[in-house]
Amino acid sequence: MENIIGEKTMVFRISELCQIINTCRSTGGNPNQYYDELEELLECYQQSKTKKTPKQNTDSDYLLASLR
């Protein structure tokens, strides 16, 4: 998948991104590349919590993260 400026992107669910970061930490990798995406995702998630009931699936549950 490519975005407007031609960078490759992937779609992550909240739990998937957290799992990737935890895996990076446990294997000695560098999770810093995901922190910006995680901050944006958590902000969207916090905003969406007040607007939807649990179990609903909305775009705010996902994040497009640039591959670096």
PyMOL Python script that loads the backbone (N, CA, C, O; Angstrom):
from pymol import cmd

cmd.read_pdbstr("""\
ATOM      1  N   MET A   1       0.859  -1.164   0.000  1.00  0.00           N
ATOM      2  CA  MET A   1       0.000   0.000   0.000  1.00  0.00           C
ATOM      3  C   MET A   1       0.908   1.231   0.000  1.00  0.00           C
ATOM      4  O   MET A   1       1.898   1.273   0.731  1.00  0.00           O
ATOM      5  N   GLU A   2       0.576   2.228  -0.814  1.00  0.00           N
ATOM      6  CA  GLU A   2       1.359   3.458  -0.835  1.00  0.00           C
ATOM      7  C   GLU A   2       0.476   4.649  -0.541  1.00  0.00           C
ATOM      8  O   GLU A   2      -0.683   4.691  -0.955  1.00  0.00           O
ATOM      9  N   ASN A   3       1.017   5.609   0.169  1.00  0.00           N
ATOM     10  CA  ASN A   3       0.260   6.818   0.449  1.00  0.00           C
ATOM     11  C   ASN A   3       0.563   7.876  -0.602  1.00  0.00           C
ATOM     12  O   ASN A   3       1.247   7.590  -1.586  1.00  0.00           O
ATOM     13  N   ILE A   4       0.069   9.078  -0.411  1.00  0.00           N
ATOM     14  CA  ILE A   4       0.169  10.136  -1.411  1.00  0.00           C
ATOM     15  C   ILE A   4       1.615  10.477  -1.768  1.00  0.00           C
ATOM     16  O   ILE A   4       1.915  10.731  -2.934  1.00  0.00           O
ATOM     17  N   ILE A   5       2.495  10.486  -0.804  1.00  0.00           N
ATOM     18  CA  ILE A   5       3.870  10.876  -1.097  1.00  0.00           C
ATOM     19  C   ILE A   5       4.738   9.679  -1.477  1.00  0.00           C
ATOM     20  O   ILE A   5       5.959   9.807  -1.572  1.00  0.00           O
ATOM     21  N   GLY A   6       4.130   8.535  -1.692  1.00  0.00           N
ATOM     22  CA  GLY A   6       4.845   7.376  -2.195  1.00  0.00           C
ATOM     23  C   GLY A   6       5.526   6.517  -1.158  1.00  0.00           C
ATOM     24  O   GLY A   6       6.205   5.555  -1.515  1.00  0.00           O
ATOM     25  N   GLU A   7       5.371   6.827   0.106  1.00  0.00           N
ATOM     26  CA  GLU A   7       5.951   5.973   1.139  1.00  0.00           C
ATOM     27  C   GLU A   7       5.087   4.730   1.303  1.00  0.00           C
ATOM     28  O   GLU A   7       3.866   4.777   1.149  1.00  0.00           O
ATOM     29  N   LYS A   8       5.735   3.630   1.612  1.00  0.00           N
ATOM     30  CA  LYS A   8       4.970   2.415   1.871  1.00  0.00           C
ATOM     31  C   LYS A   8       4.346   2.519   3.247  1.00  0.00           C
ATOM     32  O   LYS A   8       4.975   3.007   4.186  1.00  0.00           O
ATOM     33  N   THR A   9       3.119   2.064   3.367  1.00  0.00           N
ATOM     34  CA  THR A   9       2.421   2.120   4.650  1.00  0.00           C
ATOM     35  C   THR A   9       1.800   0.771   4.965  1.00  0.00           C
ATOM     36  O   THR A   9       1.567  -0.049   4.076  1.00  0.00           O
ATOM     37  N   MET A  10       1.538   0.560   6.238  1.00  0.00           N
ATOM     38  CA  MET A  10       0.837  -0.631   6.695  1.00  0.00           C
ATOM     39  C   MET A  10      -0.246  -0.192   7.662  1.00  0.00           C
ATOM     40  O   MET A  10      -0.125   0.845   8.315  1.00  0.00           O
ATOM     41  N   VAL A  11      -1.298  -0.978   7.751  1.00  0.00           N
ATOM     42  CA  VAL A  11      -2.384  -0.687   8.674  1.00  0.00           C
ATOM     43  C   VAL A  11      -2.213  -1.579   9.900  1.00  0.00           C
ATOM     44  O   VAL A  11      -2.074  -2.797   9.781  1.00  0.00           O
ATOM     45  N   PHE A  12      -2.225  -0.954  11.083  1.00  0.00           N
ATOM     46  CA  PHE A  12      -2.073  -1.690  12.334  1.00  0.00           C
ATOM     47  C   PHE A  12      -3.291  -1.483  13.220  1.00  0.00           C
ATOM     48  O   PHE A  12      -3.820  -0.375  13.311  1.00  0.00           O
ATOM     49  N   ARG A  13      -3.731  -2.549  13.872  1.00  0.00           N
ATOM     50  CA  ARG A  13      -4.703  -2.400  14.946  1.00  0.00           C
ATOM     51  C   ARG A  13      -3.921  -2.013  16.205  1.00  0.00           C
ATOM     52  O   ARG A  13      -2.709  -2.215  16.282  1.00  0.00           O
ATOM     53  N   ILE A  14      -4.626  -1.461  17.176  1.00  0.00           N
ATOM     54  CA  ILE A  14      -3.990  -1.031  18.425  1.00  0.00           C
ATOM     55  C   ILE A  14      -3.197  -2.179  19.050  1.00  0.00           C
ATOM     56  O   ILE A  14      -2.030  -2.006  19.401  1.00  0.00           O
ATOM     57  N   SER A  15      -3.811  -3.321  19.188  1.00  0.00           N
ATOM     58  CA  SER A  15      -3.151  -4.451  19.840  1.00  0.00           C
ATOM     59  C   SER A  15      -1.944  -4.933  19.038  1.00  0.00           C
ATOM     60  O   SER A  15      -0.947  -5.363  19.618  1.00  0.00           O
ATOM     61  N   GLU A  16      -2.029  -4.864  17.702  1.00  0.00           N
ATOM     62  CA  GLU A  16      -0.912  -5.302  16.873  1.00  0.00           C
ATOM     63  C   GLU A  16       0.292  -4.392  17.041  1.00  0.00           C
ATOM     64  O   GLU A  16       1.422  -4.867  17.154  1.00  0.00           O
ATOM     65  N   LEU A  17       0.057  -3.085  17.060  1.00  0.00           N
ATOM     66  CA  LEU A  17       1.166  -2.148  17.201  1.00  0.00           C
ATOM     67  C   LEU A  17       1.830  -2.296  18.569  1.00  0.00           C
ATOM     68  O   LEU A  17       3.057  -2.263  18.671  1.00  0.00           O
ATOM     69  N   CYS A  18       1.036  -2.457  19.607  1.00  0.00           N
ATOM     70  CA  CYS A  18       1.596  -2.670  20.951  1.00  0.00           C
ATOM     71  C   CYS A  18       2.401  -3.962  20.994  1.00  0.00           C
ATOM     72  O   CYS A  18       3.454  -4.020  21.631  1.00  0.00           O
ATOM     73  N   GLN A  19       1.913  -4.989  20.324  1.00  0.00           N
ATOM     74  CA  GLN A  19       2.627  -6.264  20.293  1.00  0.00           C
ATOM     75  C   GLN A  19       3.959  -6.122  19.546  1.00  0.00           C
ATOM     76  O   GLN A  19       4.966  -6.691  19.965  1.00  0.00           O
ATOM     77  N   ILE A  20       3.966  -5.369  18.447  1.00  0.00           N
ATOM     78  CA  ILE A  20       5.201  -5.142  17.699  1.00  0.00           C
ATOM     79  C   ILE A  20       6.231  -4.438  18.572  1.00  0.00           C
ATOM     80  O   ILE A  20       7.398  -4.828  18.601  1.00  0.00           O
ATOM     81  N   ILE A  21       5.797  -3.402  19.283  1.00  0.00           N
ATOM     82  CA  ILE A  21       6.716  -2.650  20.143  1.00  0.00           C
ATOM     83  C   ILE A  21       7.257  -3.540  21.256  1.00  0.00           C
ATOM     84  O   ILE A  21       8.453  -3.510  21.547  1.00  0.00           O
ATOM     85  N   ASN A  22       6.391  -4.329  21.879  1.00  0.00           N
ATOM     86  CA  ASN A  22       6.842  -5.221  22.949  1.00  0.00           C
ATOM     87  C   ASN A  22       7.801  -6.276  22.421  1.00  0.00           C
ATOM     88  O   ASN A  22       8.762  -6.635  23.101  1.00  0.00           O
ATOM     89  N   THR A  23       7.550  -6.775  21.217  1.00  0.00           N
ATOM     90  CA  THR A  23       8.445  -7.755  20.612  1.00  0.00           C
ATOM     91  C   THR A  23       9.805  -7.133  20.337  1.00  0.00           C
ATOM     92  O   THR A  23      10.839  -7.754  20.586  1.00  0.00           O
ATOM     93  N   CYS A  24       9.806  -5.906  19.823  1.00  0.00           N
ATOM     94  CA  CYS A  24      11.076  -5.197  19.588  1.00  0.00           C
ATOM     95  C   CYS A  24      11.867  -5.070  20.878  1.00  0.00           C
ATOM     96  O   CYS A  24      13.074  -5.310  20.905  1.00  0.00           O
ATOM     97  N   ARG A  25      11.182  -4.692  21.944  1.00  0.00           N
ATOM     98  CA  ARG A  25      11.860  -4.524  23.238  1.00  0.00           C
ATOM     99  C   ARG A  25      12.440  -5.845  23.724  1.00  0.00           C
ATOM    100  O   ARG A  25      13.585  -5.896  24.173  1.00  0.00           O
ATOM    101  N   SER A  26      11.653  -6.912  23.636  1.00  0.00           N
ATOM    102  CA  SER A  26      12.092  -8.191  24.193  1.00  0.00           C
ATOM    103  C   SER A  26      13.205  -8.834  23.376  1.00  0.00           C
ATOM    104  O   SER A  26      13.951  -9.660  23.901  1.00  0.00           O
ATOM    105  N   THR A  27      13.330  -8.473  22.104  1.00  0.00           N
ATOM    106  CA  THR A  27      14.376  -9.059  21.270  1.00  0.00           C
ATOM    107  C   THR A  27      15.566  -8.131  21.086  1.00  0.00           C
ATOM    108  O   THR A  27      16.475  -8.425  20.311  1.00  0.00           O
ATOM    109  N   GLY A  28      15.559  -7.009  21.799  1.00  0.00           N
ATOM    110  CA  GLY A  28      16.672  -6.079  21.704  1.00  0.00           C
ATOM    111  C   GLY A  28      16.597  -5.163  20.501  1.00  0.00           C
ATOM    112  O   GLY A  28      17.567  -4.469  20.196  1.00  0.00           O
ATOM    113  N   GLY A  29      15.464  -5.145  19.809  1.00  0.00           N
ATOM    114  CA  GLY A  29      15.289  -4.262  18.656  1.00  0.00           C
ATOM    115  C   GLY A  29      15.030  -2.832  19.083  1.00  0.00           C
ATOM    116  O   GLY A  29      15.013  -2.521  20.274  1.00  0.00           O
ATOM    117  N   ASN A  30      14.831  -1.973  18.113  1.00  0.00           N
ATOM    118  CA  ASN A  30      14.602  -0.555  18.393  1.00  0.00           C
ATOM    119  C   ASN A  30      13.136  -0.213  18.162  1.00  0.00           C
ATOM    120  O   ASN A  30      12.722  -0.033  17.017  1.00  0.00           O
ATOM    121  N   PRO A  31      12.343  -0.119  19.227  1.00  0.00           N
ATOM    122  CA  PRO A  31      10.924   0.209  19.065  1.00  0.00           C
ATOM    123  C   PRO A  31      10.674   1.687  18.812  1.00  0.00           C
ATOM    124  O   PRO A  31       9.536   2.081  18.558  1.00  0.00           O
ATOM    125  N   ASN A  32      11.721   2.520  18.875  1.00  0.00           N
ATOM    126  CA  ASN A  32      11.535   3.962  18.708  1.00  0.00           C
ATOM    127  C   ASN A  32      10.883   4.321  17.388  1.00  0.00           C
ATOM    128  O   ASN A  32      10.190   5.334  17.300  1.00  0.00           O
ATOM    129  N   GLN A  33      11.090   3.511  16.362  1.00  0.00           N
ATOM    130  CA  GLN A  33      10.518   3.820  15.062  1.00  0.00           C
ATOM    131  C   GLN A  33       8.997   3.791  15.089  1.00  0.00           C
ATOM    132  O   GLN A  33       8.356   4.325  14.184  1.00  0.00           O
ATOM    133  N   TYR A  34       8.416   3.186  16.099  1.00  0.00           N
ATOM    134  CA  TYR A  34       6.965   3.087  16.178  1.00  0.00           C
ATOM    135  C   TYR A  34       6.337   4.080  17.151  1.00  0.00           C
ATOM    136  O   TYR A  34       5.112   4.181  17.212  1.00  0.00           O
ATOM    137  N   TYR A  35       7.146   4.813  17.913  1.00  0.00           N
ATOM    138  CA  TYR A  35       6.584   5.670  18.958  1.00  0.00           C
ATOM    139  C   TYR A  35       5.695   6.778  18.423  1.00  0.00           C
ATOM    140  O   TYR A  35       4.641   7.050  18.998  1.00  0.00           O
ATOM    141  N   ASP A  36       6.096   7.426  17.330  1.00  0.00           N
ATOM    142  CA  ASP A  36       5.250   8.486  16.770  1.00  0.00           C
ATOM    143  C   ASP A  36       3.896   7.934  16.359  1.00  0.00           C
ATOM    144  O   ASP A  36       2.857   8.538  16.625  1.00  0.00           O
ATOM    145  N   GLU A  37       3.921   6.775  15.704  1.00  0.00           N
ATOM    146  CA  GLU A  37       2.684   6.154  15.271  1.00  0.00           C
ATOM    147  C   GLU A  37       1.825   5.744  16.463  1.00  0.00           C
ATOM    148  O   GLU A  37       0.602   5.881  16.432  1.00  0.00           O
ATOM    149  N   LEU A  38       2.472   5.241  17.513  1.00  0.00           N
ATOM    150  CA  LEU A  38       1.735   4.819  18.697  1.00  0.00           C
ATOM    151  C   LEU A  38       1.088   6.016  19.389  1.00  0.00           C
ATOM    152  O   LEU A  38      -0.058   5.931  19.829  1.00  0.00           O
ATOM    153  N   GLU A  39       1.807   7.119  19.487  1.00  0.00           N
ATOM    154  CA  GLU A  39       1.232   8.310  20.112  1.00  0.00           C
ATOM    155  C   GLU A  39       0.002   8.784  19.341  1.00  0.00           C
ATOM    156  O   GLU A  39      -1.015   9.131  19.942  1.00  0.00           O
ATOM    157  N   GLU A  40       0.094   8.799  18.020  1.00  0.00           N
ATOM    158  CA  GLU A  40      -1.045   9.214  17.198  1.00  0.00           C
ATOM    159  C   GLU A  40      -2.215   8.249  17.364  1.00  0.00           C
ATOM    160  O   GLU A  40      -3.369   8.664  17.461  1.00  0.00           O
ATOM    161  N   LEU A  41      -1.903   6.971  17.396  1.00  0.00           N
ATOM    162  CA  LEU A  41      -2.937   5.957  17.551  1.00  0.00           C
ATOM    163  C   LEU A  41      -3.632   6.071  18.898  1.00  0.00           C
ATOM    164  O   LEU A  41      -4.858   5.991  18.976  1.00  0.00           O
ATOM    165  N   LEU A  42      -2.857   6.258  19.956  1.00  0.00           N
ATOM    166  CA  LEU A  42      -3.451   6.369  21.282  1.00  0.00           C
ATOM    167  C   LEU A  42      -4.319   7.615  21.408  1.00  0.00           C
ATOM    168  O   LEU A  42      -5.351   7.595  22.079  1.00  0.00           O
ATOM    169  N   GLU A  43      -3.900   8.694  20.763  1.00  0.00           N
ATOM    170  CA  GLU A  43      -4.709   9.912  20.777  1.00  0.00           C
ATOM    171  C   GLU A  43      -6.052   9.675  20.077  1.00  0.00           C
ATOM    172  O   GLU A  43      -7.099  10.074  20.586  1.00  0.00           O
ATOM    173  N   CYS A  44      -6.018   9.029  18.920  1.00  0.00           N
ATOM    174  CA  CYS A  44      -7.261   8.700  18.204  1.00  0.00           C
ATOM    175  C   CYS A  44      -8.130   7.763  19.036  1.00  0.00           C
ATOM    176  O   CYS A  44      -9.352   7.899  19.080  1.00  0.00           O
ATOM    177  N   TYR A  45      -7.475   6.811  19.693  1.00  0.00           N
ATOM    178  CA  TYR A  45      -8.211   5.849  20.506  1.00  0.00           C
ATOM    179  C   TYR A  45      -8.910   6.536  21.674  1.00  0.00           C
ATOM    180  O   TYR A  45     -10.076   6.257  21.954  1.00  0.00           O
ATOM    181  N   GLN A  46      -8.199   7.433  22.353  1.00  0.00           N
ATOM    182  CA  GLN A  46      -8.803   8.148  23.478  1.00  0.00           C
ATOM    183  C   GLN A  46     -10.003   8.966  23.022  1.00  0.00           C
ATOM    184  O   GLN A  46     -11.024   9.006  23.710  1.00  0.00           O
ATOM    185  N   GLN A  47      -9.890   9.620  21.866  1.00  0.00           N
ATOM    186  CA  GLN A  47     -11.002  10.402  21.338  1.00  0.00           C
ATOM    187  C   GLN A  47     -12.172   9.506  20.967  1.00  0.00           C
ATOM    188  O   GLN A  47     -13.329   9.873  21.175  1.00  0.00           O
ATOM    189  N   SER A  48     -11.881   8.341  20.423  1.00  0.00           N
ATOM    190  CA  SER A  48     -12.948   7.455  19.968  1.00  0.00           C
ATOM    191  C   SER A  48     -13.661   6.758  21.128  1.00  0.00           C
ATOM    192  O   SER A  48     -14.823   6.375  20.998  1.00  0.00           O
ATOM    193  N   LYS A  49     -12.966   6.589  22.274  1.00  0.00           N
ATOM    194  CA  LYS A  49     -13.587   5.900  23.412  1.00  0.00           C
ATOM    195  C   LYS A  49     -14.839   6.619  23.891  1.00  0.00           C
ATOM    196  O   LYS A  49     -15.792   5.981  24.338  1.00  0.00           O
ATOM    197  N   THR A  50     -14.840   7.925  23.801  1.00  0.00           N
ATOM    198  CA  THR A  50     -15.992   8.685  24.274  1.00  0.00           C
ATOM    199  C   THR A  50     -17.095   8.771  23.231  1.00  0.00           C
ATOM    200  O   THR A  50     -18.205   9.209  23.535  1.00  0.00           O
ATOM    201  N   LYS A  51     -16.798   8.355  22.005  1.00  0.00           N
ATOM    202  CA  LYS A  51     -17.765   8.503  20.917  1.00  0.00           C
ATOM    203  C   LYS A  51     -18.408   7.197  20.476  1.00  0.00           C
ATOM    204  O   LYS A  51     -19.337   7.226  19.669  1.00  0.00           O
ATOM    205  N   LYS A  52     -17.952   6.060  20.972  1.00  0.00           N
ATOM    206  CA  LYS A  52     -18.499   4.789  20.506  1.00  0.00           C
ATOM    207  C   LYS A  52     -18.683   3.824  21.669  1.00  0.00           C
ATOM    208  O   LYS A  52     -18.098   3.995  22.739  1.00  0.00           O
ATOM    209  N   THR A  53     -19.491   2.830  21.441  1.00  0.00           N
ATOM    210  CA  THR A  53     -19.658   1.779  22.432  1.00  0.00           C
ATOM    211  C   THR A  53     -18.582   0.732  22.195  1.00  0.00           C
ATOM    212  O   THR A  53     -18.081   0.613  21.077  1.00  0.00           O
ATOM    213  N   PRO A  54     -18.217  -0.022  23.210  1.00  0.00           N
ATOM    214  CA  PRO A  54     -17.241  -1.088  23.014  1.00  0.00           C
ATOM    215  C   PRO A  54     -17.744  -2.082  21.971  1.00  0.00           C
ATOM    216  O   PRO A  54     -18.949  -2.245  21.781  1.00  0.00           O
ATOM    217  N   LYS A  55     -16.833  -2.720  21.323  1.00  0.00           N
ATOM    218  CA  LYS A  55     -17.106  -3.732  20.312  1.00  0.00           C
ATOM    219  C   LYS A  55     -17.379  -3.136  18.931  1.00  0.00           C
ATOM    220  O   LYS A  55     -17.441  -3.883  17.954  1.00  0.00           O
ATOM    221  N   GLN A  56     -17.545  -1.806  18.816  1.00  0.00           N
ATOM    222  CA  GLN A  56     -17.705  -1.224  17.494  1.00  0.00           C
ATOM    223  C   GLN A  56     -16.330  -1.113  16.858  1.00  0.00           C
ATOM    224  O   GLN A  56     -15.334  -0.871  17.540  1.00  0.00           O
ATOM    225  N   ASN A  57     -16.287  -1.293  15.551  1.00  0.00           N
ATOM    226  CA  ASN A  57     -15.040  -1.233  14.821  1.00  0.00           C
ATOM    227  C   ASN A  57     -15.045   0.017  13.954  1.00  0.00           C
ATOM    228  O   ASN A  57     -15.845   0.119  13.024  1.00  0.00           O
ATOM    229  N   THR A  58     -14.171   0.960  14.242  1.00  0.00           N
ATOM    230  CA  THR A  58     -14.141   2.207  13.488  1.00  0.00           C
ATOM    231  C   THR A  58     -12.743   2.457  12.950  1.00  0.00           C
ATOM    232  O   THR A  58     -11.786   1.785  13.336  1.00  0.00           O
ATOM    233  N   ASP A  59     -12.637   3.426  12.059  1.00  0.00           N
ATOM    234  CA  ASP A  59     -11.339   3.773  11.489  1.00  0.00           C
ATOM    235  C   ASP A  59     -10.346   4.214  12.550  1.00  0.00           C
ATOM    236  O   ASP A  59      -9.139   4.065  12.359  1.00  0.00           O
ATOM    237  N   SER A  60     -10.825   4.753  13.666  1.00  0.00           N
ATOM    238  CA  SER A  60      -9.907   5.216  14.703  1.00  0.00           C
ATOM    239  C   SER A  60      -9.223   4.053  15.423  1.00  0.00           C
ATOM    240  O   SER A  60      -8.304   4.278  16.211  1.00  0.00           O
ATOM    241  N   ASP A  61      -9.653   2.817  15.168  1.00  0.00           N
ATOM    242  CA  ASP A  61      -8.987   1.657  15.748  1.00  0.00           C
ATOM    243  C   ASP A  61      -7.744   1.261  14.955  1.00  0.00           C
ATOM    244  O   ASP A  61      -7.018   0.347  15.346  1.00  0.00           O
ATOM    245  N   TYR A  62      -7.503   1.943  13.852  1.00  0.00           N
ATOM    246  CA  TYR A  62      -6.400   1.605  12.970  1.00  0.00           C
ATOM    247  C   TYR A  62      -5.441   2.772  12.827  1.00  0.00           C
ATOM    248  O   TYR A  62      -5.791   3.917  13.113  1.00  0.00           O
ATOM    249  N   LEU A  63      -4.245   2.475  12.389  1.00  0.00           N
ATOM    250  CA  LEU A  63      -3.241   3.501  12.171  1.00  0.00           C
ATOM    251  C   LEU A  63      -2.459   3.139  10.921  1.00  0.00           C
ATOM    252  O   LEU A  63      -2.057   1.988  10.748  1.00  0.00           O
ATOM    253  N   LEU A  64      -2.243   4.107  10.057  1.00  0.00           N
ATOM    254  CA  LEU A  64      -1.344   3.908   8.932  1.00  0.00           C
ATOM    255  C   LEU A  64       0.047   4.295   9.401  1.00  0.00           C
ATOM    256  O   LEU A  64       0.301   5.456   9.719  1.00  0.00           O
ATOM    257  N   ALA A  65       0.931   3.339   9.445  1.00  0.00           N
ATOM    258  CA  ALA A  65       2.282   3.593   9.929  1.00  0.00           C
ATOM    259  C   ALA A  65       3.256   3.518   8.765  1.00  0.00           C
ATOM    260  O   ALA A  65       3.243   2.546   8.010  1.00  0.00           O
ATOM    261  N   SER A  66       4.085   4.513   8.612  1.00  0.00           N
ATOM    262  CA  SER A  66       5.073   4.518   7.538  1.00  0.00           C
ATOM    263  C   SER A  66       6.146   3.481   7.835  1.00  0.00           C
ATOM    264  O   SER A  66       6.618   3.364   8.966  1.00  0.00           O
ATOM    265  N   LEU A  67       6.521   2.740   6.819  1.00  0.00           N
ATOM    266  CA  LEU A  67       7.634   1.812   6.960  1.00  0.00           C
ATOM    267  C   LEU A  67       8.920   2.602   6.817  1.00  0.00           C
ATOM    268  O   LEU A  67       9.082   3.375   5.873  1.00  0.00           O
ATOM    269  N   ARG A  68       9.831   2.406   7.752  1.00  0.00           N
ATOM    270  CA  ARG A  68      11.082   3.171   7.709  1.00  0.00           C
ATOM    271  C   ARG A  68      12.247   2.260   7.429  1.00  0.00           C
ATOM    272  O   ARG A  68      13.387   2.721   7.355  1.00  0.00           O
TER     273      ARG A  68
END
""", "prot")
cmd.dss("prot")
cmd.show_as("cartoon", "prot")
cmd.util.cbc("prot")
cmd.orient("prot")
